[in-house]
Amino acid sequence: MCEDTYFLNADEALRVASLQNKTNGGYVLQVCYYSGEKIESEYPNLIHLPIENLVNDLAKSDYRIPTKVDFTGLDISASVKLEILQNFNISLEQARDYRNQYNAFYLKALKNAKLDFSEPLRFYLLAASGTRVMQHISKNIANALQNLGYEVLFVLDVGINDLNSLKKMAEFNPHVTININHINNAILGDDIFNFIWIQDYFAIEQFKHIKLRKRDKVFHLVKSLASHLKKLNITSQYQGFCIDTSVYKCRESIQRENKIIMIGGSYKVGFDGIKHSKKDEIVKILLDDYLLGTHTAGVEFGKYLQSLRKKFNITDVDLGEIVKYVERDGFLTYIANLNLGYKLELYGWGWEKNSELKKYYKGILSYGEEISKVYNSAKYTLVLGGYVLQQRTLEATASGCIPLIYDSRHNDMGSENEECFKESLLFFKKPDEIVSIIGTKHELDLNCIVKAHSYENFVNSMLCIINK
């Protein structure tokens, strides 16, 4: 396991920093401090720290304090090394003590903050660079706030920060904090508004252990999340995904071809991890019912799944993984064998491991412009599984690509606001219906759903709550 290290040799510090060593599931990045002349570098974990400033700079820094000294390249005796280590450890203890005092001061400032809401509002957002999507959503909210003239501090944690450091936040003294999937209210004073946007089920557990403040306001992404929150007596407000039209937009320089694309990962890994002996039989039953369009015939979808759960004595978690696998991988395999007259392209994680679909696999796209350009190159995109108003739905429509969406409005993962669904989206209940859909001319207004789901609208929802 790599440790945050103070290097007495700057070249060695540069070499180790370049390795970008990570722990804790790839989130925590090793911090490499060094003495000597400052090195020009793009590595965020290479920190210049002259040894004569060790205690003062570490105390005031918001990076993690090192736990190890590296003597690489130094020709010194064991006794000298021991003396350096002893002095170093004494200095670290002093730095930790001073930092704790600073943090206690910052915490008191935040808890006792008396805010003037007649002055321009200050918004604080923290995001982790280790997240694939959440960091971009937080950044887009920050951009929307800045475009409306508000003062914003957006902090992107690249994995080298001391999570207990409150320096930046206290000095900024925000009126409002915005968090995705985390409550983060323990350090906030009564005056501070805290908006919590819950997007995943794992985030529900924290509400069992953390008491909400009067100015903690919760948003939920889909209906089922609202139901889980309500069981815990948590009132929440619907907020679907939003889209950044400065990144996702129509690009006239790109020629739109007669092709259908799908951007999103395979669910095969999750399916392969299921140990149930009859999982393949369940897949066949589900897929047959989906293809016939009979899986909801006269029966609520939830009850249909419960009947399968009881029949096969399978957990809700495993059955959920199977449903996702059928609605994504199963549908795609079937659709790929239809006579569509369109080229099919797949982008995302895991498709190269599917023997039937890997010939359509085109790689993994980086977030933002690269994804938008691919959408601009295609007439249609497939939106499969889960719920209608996925992030991909908005990315495609904003880029002028027509979504072909599996009609999952029967489940509880759906949107509470179906504004512009008819105007902007094409739905199918059975994969076979895609043939007739793409063979028919449609007059769609893709911009309708894009406008209805802007980040500015979300910001205005928060401002409305504050103004009340």
NORWO-V747104 format. One record per residue. RES is the residue in three letters. SS is DSSP state (A for helix, B for strand, O for the rest). PSI is psi in whole degrees, 0 to 359 (999 if undefined). D_CENTER is the distance of its C-alpha to the mean C-alpha in Angstrom with 1 decimal. Layout:
res->(RES,RES)
ss->(SS,SS)
psi->(PSI,PSI)
d_center->(D_CENTER,D_CENTER)
//
This chain:
res->(MET,CYS,GLU,ASP,THR,TYR,PHE,LEU,ASN,ALA,ASP,GLU,ALA,LEU,ARG,VAL,ALA,SER,LEU,GLN,ASN,LYS,THR,ASN,GLY,GLY,TYR,VAL,LEU,GLN,VAL,CYS,TYR,TYR,SER,GLY,GLU,LYS,ILE,GLU,SER,GLU,TYR,PRO,ASN,LEU,ILE,HIS,LEU,PRO,ILE,GLU,ASN,LEU,VAL,ASN,ASP,LEU,ALA,LYS,SER,ASP,TYR,ARG,ILE,PRO,THR,LYS,VAL,ASP,PHE,THR,GLY,LEU,ASP,ILE,SER,ALA,SER,VAL,LYS,LEU,GLU,ILE,LEU,GLN,ASN,PHE,ASN,ILE,SER,LEU,GLU,GLN,ALA,ARG,ASP,TYR,ARG,ASN,GLN,TYR,ASN,ALA,PHE,TYR,LEU,LYS,ALA,LEU,LYS,ASN,ALA,LYS,LEU,ASP,PHE,SER,GLU,PRO,LEU,ARG,PHE,TYR,LEU,LEU,ALA,ALA,SER,GLY,THR,ARG,VAL,MET,GLN,HIS,ILE,SER,LYS,ASN,ILE,ALA,ASN,ALA,LEU,GLN,ASN,LEU,GLY,TYR,GLU,VAL,LEU,PHE,VAL,LEU,ASP,VAL,GLY,ILE,ASN,ASP,LEU,ASN,SER,LEU,LYS,LYS,MET,ALA,GLU,PHE,ASN,PRO,HIS,VAL,THR,ILE,ASN,ILE,ASN,HIS,ILE,ASN,ASN,ALA,ILE,LEU,GLY,ASP,ASP,ILE,PHE,ASN,PHE,ILE,TRP,ILE,GLN,ASP,TYR,PHE,ALA,ILE,GLU,GLN,PHE,LYS,HIS,ILE,LYS,LEU,ARG,LYS,ARG,ASP,LYS,VAL,PHE,HIS,LEU,VAL,LYS,SER,LEU,ALA,SER,HIS,LEU,LYS,LYS,LEU,ASN,ILE,THR,SER,GLN,TYR,GLN,GLY,PHE,CYS,ILE,ASP,THR,SER,VAL,TYR,LYS,CYS,ARG,GLU,SER,ILE,GLN,ARG,GLU,ASN,LYS,ILE,ILE,MET,ILE,GLY,GLY,SER,TYR,LYS,VAL,GLY,PHE,ASP,GLY,ILE,LYS,HIS,SER,LYS,LYS,ASP,GLU,ILE,VAL,LYS,ILE,LEU,LEU,ASP,ASP,TYR,LEU,LEU,GLY,THR,HIS,THR,ALA,GLY,VAL,GLU,PHE,GLY,LYS,TYR,LEU,GLN,SER,LEU,ARG,LYS,LYS,PHE,ASN,ILE,THR,ASP,VAL,ASP,LEU,GLY,GLU,ILE,VAL,LYS,TYR,VAL,GLU,ARG,ASP,GLY,PHE,LEU,THR,TYR,ILE,ALA,ASN,LEU,ASN,LEU,GLY,TYR,LYS,LEU,GLU,LEU,TYR,GLY,TRP,GLY,TRP,GLU,LYS,ASN,SER,GLU,LEU,LYS,LYS,TYR,TYR,LYS,GLY,ILE,LEU,SER,TYR,GLY,GLU,GLU,ILE,SER,LYS,VAL,TYR,ASN,SER,ALA,LYS,TYR,THR,LEU,VAL,LEU,GLY,GLY,TYR,VAL,LEU,GLN,GLN,ARG,THR,LEU,GLU,ALA,THR,ALA,SER,GLY,CYS,ILE,PRO,LEU,ILE,TYR,ASP,SER,ARG,HIS,ASN,ASP,MET,GLY,SER,GLU,ASN,GLU,GLU,CYS,PHE,LYS,GLU,SER,LEU,LEU,PHE,PHE,LYS,LYS,PRO,ASP,GLU,ILE,VAL,SER,ILE,ILE,GLY,THR,LYS,HIS,GLU,LEU,ASP,LEU,ASN,CYS,ILE,VAL,LYS,ALA,HIS,SER,TYR,GLU,ASN,PHE,VAL,ASN,SER,MET,LEU,CYS,ILE,ILE,ASN,LYS)
ss->(O,O,O,O,B,B,B,O,O,A,A,A,A,A,A,A,A,A,O,O,O,B,B,O,O,O,O,B,B,O,O,B,B,B,O,O,O,O,O,O,O,O,O,O,O,B,B,B,O,O,A,A,A,A,A,A,A,A,A,A,O,O,B,O,O,O,O,B,B,B,O,O,O,O,O,O,O,A,A,A,A,A,A,A,A,A,A,A,A,A,A,A,A,A,A,A,A,A,A,A,A,A,A,A,A,A,A,A,A,A,A,O,O,O,O,O,O,O,O,O,O,B,B,B,B,B,B,B,O,O,O,O,O,A,A,A,A,A,A,A,A,A,A,A,A,A,A,O,O,O,B,B,B,B,B,B,B,O,O,O,B,O,O,O,O,O,A,A,A,A,A,A,O,O,O,B,B,B,B,B,O,O,O,O,O,O,O,O,O,O,O,O,B,B,B,B,B,B,O,O,A,A,A,A,A,A,A,A,O,O,O,O,O,O,O,B,B,B,B,B,O,O,A,A,A,A,A,A,A,A,A,O,O,O,O,B,B,B,O,O,O,O,B,O,O,O,O,O,O,O,O,O,O,O,O,O,B,B,B,B,B,B,B,O,O,O,O,A,A,A,A,A,O,O,O,O,O,O,A,A,A,A,A,A,A,A,A,A,A,A,A,A,O,O,O,O,O,O,O,O,A,A,A,A,A,A,A,A,A,A,A,A,O,O,O,A,A,A,A,A,A,A,A,A,A,A,A,A,A,A,A,A,A,A,A,A,O,O,O,O,O,O,B,B,B,B,B,O,O,O,A,A,A,O,O,O,O,A,A,A,B,O,O,O,O,O,O,O,A,A,A,A,A,A,A,A,O,B,B,B,B,B,B,O,O,O,O,O,O,O,A,A,A,A,A,A,A,A,O,O,O,B,B,B,B,B,O,O,O,O,O,O,O,O,O,O,O,O,O,O,A,A,A,A,O,B,B,B,O,O,O,O,A,A,A,A,A,A,O,O,O,O,O,O,O,A,A,A,A,A,A,A,O,B,A,A,A,A,A,A,A,A,A,A,A,A,A,O)
psi->(128,146,153,125,144,118,131,352,114,323,322,322,317,317,313,320,324,340,341,50,136,150,184,55,22,8,316,120,132,129,130,98,153,155,178,200,143,138,132,120,153,359,118,341,5,107,121,125,91,139,332,344,12,304,310,313,321,321,320,350,161,18,158,146,135,156,2,149,138,126,12,133,357,127,84,159,165,324,322,318,316,319,318,316,317,314,321,314,323,317,320,319,320,317,317,318,314,319,319,322,317,314,323,321,315,321,316,320,318,315,331,10,127,110,144,107,5,344,164,131,144,129,133,129,134,134,154,133,344,352,143,321,318,321,324,324,314,318,321,323,316,317,319,320,317,321,335,2,10,155,129,136,109,117,118,110,112,5,12,2,149,113,345,355,127,10,303,316,316,320,330,327,65,151,330,137,147,125,145,120,5,142,310,50,357,333,3,141,168,333,337,128,138,112,129,115,106,121,347,154,325,335,347,325,323,334,344,342,347,128,133,146,170,325,20,122,128,135,149,149,320,166,320,326,321,321,317,321,321,325,336,13,32,119,132,162,139,137,107,176,155,170,140,104,357,340,312,109,167,137,105,339,348,127,129,123,164,77,157,128,159,121,119,156,158,150,16,323,315,320,316,334,351,131,354,132,338,26,325,325,320,320,315,317,311,312,319,318,320,315,328,346,27,359,343,12,105,4,134,139,320,320,325,314,322,325,322,320,316,319,320,3,56,148,157,323,312,321,323,319,321,317,314,318,318,314,341,289,318,313,314,319,319,314,323,336,2,154,81,333,13,146,140,132,135,137,140,186,136,346,335,345,359,113,329,338,349,337,343,356,131,3,185,135,145,153,139,236,320,319,316,320,321,318,323,340,355,152,320,156,148,132,106,135,161,266,169,308,60,164,321,328,314,322,319,309,321,335,9,16,129,124,131,107,129,126,91,24,351,341,177,13,7,177,149,356,108,27,130,5,313,325,330,344,151,127,148,145,329,138,328,334,341,325,312,328,311,349,0,141,133,140,96,150,88,331,339,308,332,312,324,345,48,156,332,321,318,315,317,328,318,319,324,318,317,315,330,999)
d_center->(26.4,26.1,26.9,26.4,29.7,32.3,34.1,37.7,37.5,35.2,35.3,34.2,31.3,30.3,30.6,28.5,25.8,25.7,24.9,21.4,22.0,19.1,19.3,17.4,15.4,15.0,13.3,16.7,18.5,22.3,24.0,27.2,29.7,32.9,36.3,38.6,38.1,34.6,32.9,31.1,27.8,24.2,23.0,21.1,22.4,26.0,27.5,31.1,32.9,36.7,38.4,40.6,37.5,35.9,36.2,35.6,32.6,30.8,31.6,30.2,27.2,23.6,23.1,24.0,27.7,29.0,30.6,32.7,35.2,35.8,39.4,39.0,41.7,43.8,47.3,48.0,49.8,48.3,49.9,48.3,44.8,45.4,46.5,43.4,41.2,43.0,42.7,39.1,38.3,40.3,38.4,35.0,36.3,37.4,34.1,32.3,34.8,34.6,30.8,31.0,33.5,31.3,28.4,30.8,32.0,28.5,27.7,31.0,30.3,27.0,28.6,31.7,30.2,32.3,30.5,32.3,30.5,33.1,31.8,28.8,25.6,23.3,19.6,17.5,13.7,12.3,9.0,8.8,9.3,8.7,5.0,5.0,3.1,2.5,5.8,7.2,7.1,8.7,10.9,12.0,13.0,14.9,16.5,17.7,19.2,20.9,22.3,23.8,25.5,23.7,23.4,19.9,18.8,15.3,15.0,12.7,13.4,14.1,15.3,18.9,19.0,21.0,18.8,22.0,22.8,23.1,24.9,22.7,21.7,25.4,26.9,24.7,25.7,23.2,24.2,20.7,17.4,14.1,11.4,8.3,9.2,11.9,15.5,16.6,20.0,22.5,23.4,23.7,27.1,28.2,28.1,24.4,22.2,18.8,16.4,13.9,11.5,11.1,8.8,9.6,13.1,12.8,12.4,15.8,17.8,17.7,19.6,22.5,23.0,22.1,24.4,23.1,24.9,26.6,24.3,21.0,19.8,17.3,15.5,14.5,12.7,15.4,18.9,18.7,16.4,19.1,21.7,20.3,20.1,23.6,25.0,24.2,25.8,22.7,23.0,20.0,19.6,18.0,15.3,14.0,11.5,12.9,13.9,14.9,18.4,19.2,17.1,17.3,21.0,24.3,25.8,29.6,30.1,28.4,30.6,29.2,30.4,31.3,28.4,25.6,22.3,19.4,15.9,13.8,14.3,17.4,17.6,20.7,19.6,18.8,22.1,24.0,23.1,24.8,28.3,30.0,33.2,33.1,29.6,31.0,33.4,30.7,28.9,32.2,32.9,29.6,29.7,33.3,32.6,29.8,32.1,34.9,32.8,34.4,31.7,31.7,35.3,36.7,34.1,30.9,28.0,27.1,30.8,30.9,28.2,30.0,33.1,31.6,30.2,33.7,35.6,33.7,33.0,29.4,26.5,24.1,21.2,23.1,24.2,20.6,19.7,22.9,22.2,18.9,20.9,23.7,21.8,20.0,22.2,25.4,25.3,24.6,27.5,29.7,28.8,29.4,32.9,33.7,36.0,33.7,35.3,31.9,30.2,27.1,24.2,21.2,18.1,15.4,15.6,18.7,21.1,23.4,24.3,25.5,29.2,29.5,26.5,26.2,28.8,26.4,23.5,22.9,20.2,16.5,15.5,13.6,11.2,13.4,17.1,17.7,16.0,17.9,21.1,20.9,20.6,23.5,25.5,25.5,27.2,25.0,21.6,21.1,18.5,19.0,18.2,16.3,16.9,18.1,15.8,12.8,10.8,13.2,16.1,15.7,15.0,18.2,20.4,19.7,20.8,23.9,23.1,24.3,22.0,23.9,22.1,23.1,24.3,22.4,23.4,25.6,22.9,21.2,17.7,18.8,18.6,21.2,22.0,23.4,24.6,25.3,24.5,28.1,28.3,25.3,24.5,26.5,26.4,27.9,28.8,30.3,29.3,32.9,32.6,30.6,33.9,35.5,32.5,32.3,36.1,36.3,35.9,33.4,33.4,29.8,28.4,24.8,24.7,25.2,21.8,20.1,22.1,21.4,17.6,17.5,15.6,19.2,19.9,17.0,18.4,21.9,21.0,20.2,23.3,25.4,24.6,25.5,28.6,29.8)
//
